[in-house]
């Protein structure tokens, strides 16, 4: 399929038909590479001039997700994309016997986001308004991957001393951040790891007191014994959570046992893809905070239902999000109507890029919050042609290559 015109800002279509039936006329695909993130976006063009934007990024597998969306394309062309719940049900349960797993659900998510965007634009209202919100139009984010190396200068100056973390925490507070997340300082020697991490948290608390929450990513590196030992050592510095301390493959009961014994709240769930998959964890009381991902679990349609299910258990939601601008605002829209929303993961390092490539429509953190876009649909414009030109995909041999088609 032909690429969109260079420089086009998708979301700012001219005089679209905003009422009556629409038909999907074509799909356009884009992949880009921003830092370590291989991003995958789609445009769903309708015969009425409205273009919906979606995202199906799956780190390390975005090319495979693209192939899955291309498989769905013949079943999407010619349909009326309105009635998003109906389209979700059709794609999830009726088009293929093999509808579960991260690749099919990421493909479903990409289309779900685009269909919500179309419906909002067709009716002239933001997606969060269609969902019944917002309960609050300002949502709290946290600076994720806060201690990553982002440039050669960062690498040259990289310092993992407790004082370096304390200094960086003070700077984050000055910039308005109320929460950050970073990976635990891994070591083969568990005592050394605990000693180092305790020293870092002690230095941060001495520098900033309780003015900022600290979230810790453990990347499935611990077992039950080491996780309990770690939690007890960290308790005096009251981290907001310990994220994925145990492997995802462990049974929900293992997380339940850990959560019952840990003095630090347990967060997990970025790899859990549906309500049925979340229920065993919730039944086991395995997490105080769950982390569903809007582009892994089936889009806006499913992430809100996961959050509603968790609310019944008294569990809070802090959605996983480390992808592109479309996924960020889609997650915000869904969370704006959830009573148990806690905080939104936010790739703050990419805010300036996202602002530039969305004509300033991407929201940025200010005074500890991000404000929901108030434009129709998902509320942002994206210059995909410029995006892929500036940040070309590293594996251009897949169908979309470095340009939309």
C-alpha positions in Angstrom: 0.0 0.0 0.0 1.2 3.5 -0.7 2.9 5.5 2.0 1.2 8.6 3.5 2.5 11.9 2.2 5.8 13.0 3.8 5.2 15.4 6.6 1.5 14.4 7.1 0.4 14.8 10.7 -2.0 11.9 11.2 -4.8 13.1 13.4 -5.3 16.4 11.7 -7.3 15.2 8.7 -9.1 17.8 6.6 -12.9 17.9 6.6 -13.5 14.2 7.4 -17.0 12.8 7.3 -17.9 12.9 11.0 -21.3 11.1 10.8 -22.9 8.1 9.2 -21.2 4.9 8.3 -17.5 4.5 7.5 -15.6 1.7 5.8 -12.0 0.8 6.3 -10.3 1.6 3.0 -6.6 0.7 3.7 -4.0 0.0 6.4 -0.6 1.7 6.5 2.3 0.3 8.5 5.3 2.0 10.0 8.2 0.7 12.1 10.9 2.7 13.7 13.8 2.2 16.2 14.1 4.7 19.0 17.0 3.9 21.3 16.4 0.2 22.2 12.7 0.3 21.2 11.6 -1.2 17.9 8.3 0.6 17.5 5.4 -0.5 15.3 2.5 1.8 14.3 -0.5 1.6 12.0 -2.9 3.9 10.3 -6.4 2.7 9.6 -7.7 4.9 6.7 -11.5 5.1 6.2 -13.5 6.1 3.1 -14.8 9.1 5.1 -11.3 10.7 5.5 -10.9 9.8 9.1 -7.6 8.1 10.0 -7.2 6.1 13.2 -3.7 5.6 14.7 -2.7 2.5 16.6 0.4 0.9 18.1 1.4 -2.7 18.5 5.0 -2.4 19.7 6.4 -5.6 21.1 10.1 -5.2 21.9 12.2 -7.6 19.8 9.1 -8.9 18.1 7.5 -5.9 16.4 8.1 -7.3 13.0 6.2 -10.4 13.9 3.3 -8.3 15.2 3.2 -6.5 11.9 2.9 -9.8 10.2 0.0 -10.7 12.5 -1.8 -7.4 11.6 -1.2 -8.1 7.9 -2.9 -11.5 8.5 -5.9 -9.7 9.9 -6.0 -7.1 7.2 -8.3 -8.9 4.8 -10.8 -9.3 7.6 -10.6 -5.5 8.4 -10.8 -4.0 4.9 -14.3 -2.9 4.1 -15.8 -3.2 7.6 -17.4 -0.3 9.5 -14.8 0.2 12.4 -17.4 1.7 14.7 -18.7 -0.4 17.5 -15.3 -1.1 18.9 -16.4 -3.7 21.4 -18.0 -5.7 18.6 -14.9 -5.5 16.5 -12.7 -6.6 19.4 -14.9 -9.6 20.1 -14.8 -10.5 16.4 -11.0 -10.3 16.1 -10.4 -12.0 19.5 -12.7 -14.9 19.3 -14.1 -15.5 15.9 -11.4 -15.0 13.2 -8.9 -17.6 14.4 -8.8 -20.5 16.8 -5.3 -19.3 17.7 -6.1 -15.9 19.3 -4.1 -16.0 22.5 -0.5 -15.2 23.1 1.5 -12.0 22.9 1.7 -11.7 19.1 -2.1 -12.0 18.4 -3.0 -9.8 21.3 -0.5 -7.1 20.3 -1.9 -7.2 16.8 -5.4 -6.9 18.3 -4.3 -4.0 20.5 -2.9 -2.0 17.5 -6.3 -2.2 15.7 -8.3 -1.6 18.9 -6.4 1.6 19.6 -7.0 2.7 16.0 -10.7 1.9 16.1 -11.1 3.9 19.3 -9.3 6.8 17.7 -11.6 6.7 14.7 -14.7 6.5 16.9 -13.6 9.6 18.9 -12.8 11.5 15.7 -16.1 10.5 14.1 -18.1 11.8 17.0 -15.8 14.8 17.7 -14.9 13.8 21.3 -11.8 12.4 23.1 -11.7 8.7 23.7 -11.8 9.2 27.4 -15.2 10.9 27.0 -16.4 7.8 25.2 -15.3 5.7 28.2 -17.3 7.9 30.5 -14.5 10.0 31.9 -12.5 11.5 33.0 -12.5 11.0 36.7 -9.5 13.4 36.7 -7.9 14.9 33.6 -4.5 15.0 35.3 -2.8 11.7 35.9 0.4 11.0 37.9 3.3 9.4 35.9 6.6 8.0 37.0 10.0 8.4 35.2 10.8 4.9 34.0 14.3 3.6 33.2 15.4 6.6 35.2 19.1 5.5 35.5 19.6 4.3 32.0 22.5 5.5 29.8 21.0 7.6 27.0 24.0 9.1 25.3 27.8 8.9 25.0 28.1 11.7 27.5 25.9 9.8 29.9 28.1 6.7 29.5 31.3 8.7 30.1 29.8 10.2 33.3 28.0 7.1 34.4 28.3 6.7 38.1 26.4 4.2 40.2 27.6 5.5 43.6 25.0 6.2 46.2 25.9 9.9 46.0 25.3 9.9 42.2 21.8 8.5 42.7 21.1 11.0 45.5 22.2 13.9 43.2 20.1 12.6 40.4 17.1 12.2 42.7 17.4 15.8 43.8 17.4 16.9 40.2 14.3 14.8 39.4 12.4 16.5 42.3 13.4 19.9 40.9 12.0 18.9 37.5 8.6 18.1 39.1 8.9 14.3 39.2 7.1 12.6 42.2 8.2 9.0 41.3 11.0 7.2 39.5 11.8 3.6 38.7 15.2 2.0 38.1 16.6 -1.5 38.0 18.1 -3.1 41.1 21.9 -3.2 41.2 22.3 -6.8 40.3 25.2 -8.9 41.5 25.9 -12.6 41.7 26.5 -12.2 45.4 23.1 -11.5 47.0 24.6 -9.9 50.1 26.6 -7.5 47.9 23.5 -6.7 45.9 21.5 -5.9 49.0 24.3 -3.8 50.5 24.6 -1.8 47.4 20.9 -1.2 46.9 20.4 -0.3 50.5 23.2 2.3 50.3 21.6 3.8 47.2 18.1 4.1 48.8 19.6 5.4 52.0 21.4 8.2 50.1 18.4 9.0 48.1 16.1 9.3 51.1 18.7 11.5 52.9 18.8 13.8 49.9 15.1 14.0 49.1 13.2 12.6 52.1 9.8 11.4 51.2 9.2 13.9 48.3 9.5 11.2 45.7 8.4 7.6 45.4 11.0 5.0 44.5 10.0 2.0 42.4 12.4 -0.9 42.0 12.6 -3.2 39.0 13.9 -6.8 39.7 13.4 -8.3 36.2 12.4 -11.7 37.5 15.9 -12.2 39.0 15.1 -13.4 42.6 13.6 -16.5 44.2 11.2 -16.6 47.2 14.0 -16.7 49.8 16.1 -13.9 48.3 13.0 -11.8 47.6 11.9 -11.9 51.2 15.5 -11.1 52.4 15.6 -8.2 49.9 12.2 -6.8 51.0 13.1 -6.8 54.6 16.3 -4.9 53.9 14.6 -2.3 51.8 11.6 -1.8 54.1 13.1 1.2 56.1 13.3 3.2 52.8 9.7 2.4 51.9 9.9 1.8 48.1 6.6 2.1 46.4 7.0 -1.4 45.1 9.3 -4.3 44.1 8.5 -5.2 40.5 8.6 -8.7 39.2 10.9 -10.2 41.8 10.0 -13.7 40.8 10.0 -15.3 37.3 6.7 -15.0 35.5 6.5 -18.7 35.0 6.1 -19.3 38.8 2.6 -20.3 39.8 0.3 -17.6 41.2 0.6 -19.2 44.6 4.3 -18.4 44.7 3.5 -14.7 44.3 0.7 -15.1 46.8 3.2 -16.5 49.4 5.7 -13.8 48.7 3.2 -11.0 48.9 1.9 -12.3 52.2 5.4 -12.2 53.7 6.9 -9.2 52.0 6.9 -5.8 53.9 7.3 -4.1 50.5 4.3 -4.1 48.1 4.7 -6.5 45.1 3.9 -5.3 41.6 3.7 -7.5 38.5 1.7 -8.3 35.4 3.3 -6.7 32.3 3.5 -10.2 30.8 -0.1 -11.1 31.7 -2.4 -10.7 28.7 -6.0 -11.0 29.7 -8.6 -11.0 32.5 -8.6 -14.9 32.7 -4.9 -14.9 33.0 -4.9 -12.2 35.7 -7.6 -14.0 37.8 -5.3 -16.7 39.3 -2.8 -13.9 40.5 -5.6 -11.9 42.0 -7.2 -14.9 43.7 -3.8 -15.7 45.2 -3.4 -12.1 46.4 -0.1 -12.2 44.6 0.3 -8.5 44.0 -0.8 -5.2 45.6 -0.3 -3.5 42.2 -0.8 -4.9 38.8 0.8 -3.7 35.6 -1.2 -4.5 32.5 0.1 -3.2 29.1 -2.3 -1.5 26.7 -0.5 -2.9 23.6 0.0 -6.4 25.0 -3.4 -7.2 26.6 -5.8 -6.3 23.8 -5.9 -2.5 23.8 -8.1 0.0 25.6 -11.0 -2.4 25.5 -9.3 -5.0 27.6 -7.0 -3.0 29.9 -10.0 -1.2 31.4 -11.7 -4.5 32.1 -8.6 -5.8 33.7 -8.5 -2.7 35.9 -12.1 -3.2 36.8 -11.5 -6.8 37.8 -8.6 -5.8 40.0 -10.7 -3.2 41.7 -12.9 -6.0 43.1 -9.8 -7.3 44.9 -8.7 -4.0 46.2 -5.7 -4.0 43.9 -4.3 -0.9 42.3 -3.2 -0.5 38.7 0.1 1.0 37.4 0.1 0.2 33.7 3.3 -0.9 32.0 4.4 1.4 29.2 7.7 1.9 27.5 6.8 2.3 23.9 5.7 5.1 21.5 3.5 8.1 21.8 0.3 6.4 20.7 0.5 3.7 23.4 1.3 6.3 26.1 -1.9 8.4 25.4 -4.0 5.3 24.9 -3.0 4.0 28.3 -3.8 7.4 29.9 -7.2 7.5 28.3 -8.1 4.1 29.6 -6.8 4.8 33.1 -8.7 8.1 33.4 -11.9 6.2 34.2 -10.4 3.7 36.6 -10.9 4.3 40.4 -8.0 2.0 41.3 -5.4 3.8 39.0 -2.2 4.5 40.9 0.4 5.8 38.5 1.4 5.6 34.9 4.8 4.4 33.6 6.3 7.2 31.4 9.3 7.2 29.1 10.4 10.7 30.1 13.6 10.5 28.1 11.5 10.5 24.9 9.1 13.3 25.8 11.0 15.9 23.7 11.1 13.6 20.6 7.4 12.7 21.0 6.5 16.4 21.4 8.4 17.3 18.2 6.9 14.4 16.1 3.4 15.1 17.3 3.3 18.8 16.6 3.3 19.5 20.3 0.2 17.4 21.0 1.9 14.8 23.2 1.4 15.5 26.9 4.5 16.1 29.1 5.0 16.0 32.8 4.4 19.2 34.6 4.3 19.6 38.4 4.2 15.9 38.8 1.3 15.2 36.4 0.4 14.8 32.8 -2.8 16.2 31.4 -5.1 14.2 29.1 -5.2 15.5 25.5 -8.6 17.1 24.9 -8.7 16.7 21.1 -11.0 14.1 19.4 -9.9 10.5 19.4 -6.6 9.7 21.2 -5.9 13.4 21.0 -2.5 13.5 19.3 -1.1 14.0 15.7 1.8 11.9 14.6 4.2 12.6 11.7 4.9 8.9 11.0 6.8 9.7 7.8 9.3 11.9 9.7 9.4 9.4 12.6 10.6 6.5 10.5 12.9 8.8 8.4 14.6 10.1 11.6 14.6 6.8 13.5 14.7 4.0 10.8 14.0 0.4 11.8 17.1 -1.7 12.4 15.7 -4.7 10.5 14.3 -3.0 7.3 13.9 -6.4 5.6 10.4 -6.9 7.0 7.4 -5.8 4.9 7.0 -2.3 6.2 10.8 -1.5 6.0 11.5 2.1 6.9 8.4 3.7 5.4 4.7 3.3 5.6 3.1 1.1 3.0 
